[in-house]
Amino acid sequence: MITITIAIVALALVVAFLALIAGTFEDLESDVGSQSNPNSQVQLAAQIGYVNRFFNKAISGEPPSYGVYCAVSAGIAWLLLNNGLAAILAIPIGAGVAAIVHVTLASTAHLGRVSAQKRFEQPIYMDVFIRQLLPIATHGFIAVLSITTICYIQASVMPAEMQSVFPMPLLGLIWGITIGSIGSSVGDVHYGTEREFQDRPFGEGKRVTYHGKITRYAECGIRNQNDIVYFCAKHGGPVTGLVFGSILLFENWRSLLGFMIGMTPEAQVGWSIGIGVGIVIVLIVINYLLVGFARKKYGEFVGE
């Protein structure tokens, strides 16, 4: 019992660390290709006369796109594992195939979006197109590789009592949608609007009338995603990774506590669910108190 508990704790910490890495690089990858909330401003910039050199690859939100990438990676890895290939080879190969899919969709999305803006005199800059594909692929590869490794640990490495009932491809889809949702919500708060929209006061929010008015000039020339990612690597990426890592850490800890407390499989499941509900209630209370404190201290936005 003690040995199993120690093994579960060690694996839970490994999964949480991998989730931290995955969340960080997922958010930074979305910044490389403008696949995030302020992407609407990038789309609309040319329409109001702001010709820009931003990569624009969003054909869907981050949750469905990362669901696809992680499901492809986990599916390929699962197939190779079932045919006898070692995990140390199967998982990177799966992530590599997903990176090819990612770059393909990013290429067609960017070229399609920008070519549709021809009437607004927005050109396709081939150096921007070519230069951004490698950062998109590498950031995405690390995120998907980490997610696929998490799926492998949960489906095959965890002790039998703690293994997931879902196969790796389905786990990849679930965690891909989850990490995309976190990057699209938590990461956007620290997206880098201070860098991309410097003409607006900090904390003001972005009204519809400001959409498209992106800041196009950086310290060393015309602004592009590399400037945005440099900023987000300090804030948005780590915060996204911290949130995703915390989710998986709480998830594994509640399952571990349920496994230790319950005397039968049914009791273990019941305790795990109860502890999970308790954690959610505590987080809701903390969030409510934090929002109340912020509103009392800073007040509501009153406009110009």
N, C-alpha and C positions, 0 to 999 in steps of 0.2 A: 504494500500500500504506500509506504513512504517513498520507495523507488519510483513508483508510477507518478506520485504527486510531484516529486522533484523533476521528473521528465516533462510533465505537463507544464510546470512553471517555467522551465527553461525554454520549451517550445513556444509558450505564450509570449515570452520576452523577445524571442527571435521574430515571431510574427509581428509584434508591435513595432520592432525596429524596421522590418521590411515595409510595413505600412507607412512609417514615417518617411522613408526614402521614396516610396511610390507616390505619396501625396505631394511631396515637395516637387518632384520632377513632373508630375501630371500638371500641376498649376503652372510651372515654368514653361512647359510645352505649349499650353494653351495661350500663354503670352507671346511665345515665338510666332504663332500663326494667327493671332487675333481671333481665337475661338473662345470667346468669353463674353461677359456682359457688355463692356464697351465696344464690342465688335460692331454694334449698330452704328456707332459714331464713325467707325472706319468705313463702313459701307456707304454712309450718307455723305461723307466728306466731299467726294467729287461732285455730288449733286448740288452743293452750295458753293462750288468754286474752290474747294480745298484739294487740289491735286496732291497726292501723297505717295510715299514709298513704303507703305505698310503691306505686309503679307496678309491676305484675307482668305482663310480656308474654311470658314464655318458653313457647312451645308446642313448641320444639325447642332443641337446642343451637345455639351460635353458628356452628359450621361449616356445617351444612346451610342455616341461614337466610341467612347471608351468601353462600353458594353460589348461592342463588336470586336474591337481590338483584343480585349482580354479573353473573350470567348474563342476567337480564332487561335490565339496563342495557347490557351489551355487545352483546346481541342487537338491541336497538332501535337503538343507535348503528351497528352493522354494517349493518343494513337501510337506515338513512338514508344512510350513506356510499356504499352501492352504488347509491343512487338519486340521487347527485350532490350531496348536501348537504355543506357544509364541516364538517371535524372540529370546529372551534370551536363549531359549533351542534349537531352530531349528538351529541357526547359529553354535554354538559349536558342535552339533551333525554332521552337514555337514562337518565341518573342521576335526572332528575326523575320519569320514569315509575316507576323502581325505588323512589323515595321514596314515591310514592303507594301502591304495593304494600306497602311497609314499614309505613306508617301504618295501612293497612287491616288488616293482620294483627296489628299491635300493639293496635289498638282491640278487635278481636274476641277476642284472647287475654286482654287485661286484663279486659274485661267478663265473659267466660266464666269465668275463674278466680275472680274476686271474687264473682260471683253464686253460684258453687258453694259458697262459704263462708258462705252466709246462715245456716246452722244454728249457726255459731260467732259470730254477731252481728257479722260484718265487713261494714260498709256499703260501697257504691260512692260514693266522694267525687267528685262531678262536677268540682269545681275541680282536683283532682289529675289526673283523666283528661284534661281539656282542656289544662291547663297543661303537662303532660309531652309531649304529642304534638309540639309544635313543636321542643323540644330533641332528641327522638328523630329527627324528620325531618331537621333541619339537620345534626346530627352524622353520621347515616347517609348523608346526601347527599354530604358532603365525602369520607367514606371510599370510597363507591362511585364517585364522580367520579374520585378518584385511581386506583382500581383499573382503571376503564374506560380512562383515559388510558394507563396502563401497557400494557393489552392492545392498544391502538391502536399504540403505539410498537413493541411486539414483533412485531405482525402486519403492519405496513405501513410503518413509518418506518425500522426497522433496515436496514442493508445486506442485500442478498439472501442473503449467506452466513450471516448471523446471525438472519434472520427465523424466527419460530416456524412450525412446520409445522401448528399448530392454528389454527383460525379464532377470531375474537374471542369469540363466545359461549362456546366451550369453554374458552378462556383465562380468561374471567370466572368460569366455574364453578370452575376449578382454583384460581385465586388467591383467590376468595371463600371456598372451603373452607379454604384455607391460612391466610388472615388470621383467620378465625373460630377455627380451632384454636389459633393463637398467642394471640389475645385470651382464649380460654377456659382457657389453661394459664398462660402467662407473666403475663398481665394479672391473673389471679385472685390471684397471690401478693401483689400490691400493690392488691388490690381496694378496700381501705378498711375492713377488718374492725376496725381500730382506731377507726373512726368508727361503724360499724354494730353492733359487739359490744363496747362499752366495759366491760361487766361481767366480761370474761374477761382474764386476764393476757396480755400480748403474747407471741407465739411459742408459745403453748400448743397451738394447734390447736383444732379445733371437734369435740368428741365428739358422738355422736348425742343424748346427754342434753341438750345445749345447743341443739339445733336449735329455731329459732323464737324464742329469747330475744334478740330484736333490741333495740337501744337506740332508743327511740322519741322521745327529747327532745333537742333541740339547744340551742345557746347562745341562739338567738332564737326559740324556739317548738318546735313538733313537727318531728321530723326527717323529711326526704324526700330524694329523689334528688339535689336540687341541692346538698345538703350533701356527699353522697358523691362527686359528680362534682368538686366543688371540691377535695376531698382527692386524688382519683385523677388530676387534671390535673397534680399535682406528681410522681407516682410511676408508677402503673400505666399511664397513657396513653403517656408518653414511653418507658418500658421496652418496651412492646409495639411501638411504632413503631420503636425501635432494633433489636429482634430481626427484624422483618419487613424493614426496610431492609437489614440485614446479610445476610439470606438472598438477597435479590435482587442485592445488590452482589457477593457471592461467586458467585452463579449466573452473572452476566454476566462477571465476571473470569475464571472458569474457562473459559467459552466463548471469551473473547477470547484467553487464553493458548493454548488449543488451536488456535484459528484462526491464531495467529502461528507456532506451533511446527510444526504439521503441514504437510507438503508436498502432500498429496492430501486430498480430502474425507473419505476413510475414516480417514486418519491424524489429521485434525483432530477427528473425532468420538471416536476412541480416546483422544487426549490429553485432550480435555475431560472424558470420563468418568473417566479416571485421576486427573486433578487434583481432580475432585469427590470421588472416593473418598478421596484423600489429605486433603482438607479435613475430611471427616467423621471420619476417624481422629484427626486432630489435636484436633478439638473433643471427641471422646469421651475422649481422654487428659486434656485440660484439665478436663473435667467430673469425671472420676474423682479427679484430684488435689485439686480444689476441695472435693468432697464429703468426701474423707478429711481434709483440713485442718479443715473445719468440725466434723466429728464429734470429732476429737481436741481441738479447742479448746473446744467448747461441750458435748460429751457428748450422750447421748440424753435425751429427755424422760422423766422418771421419774414424772410424775403428781402428784397432790395428796397 
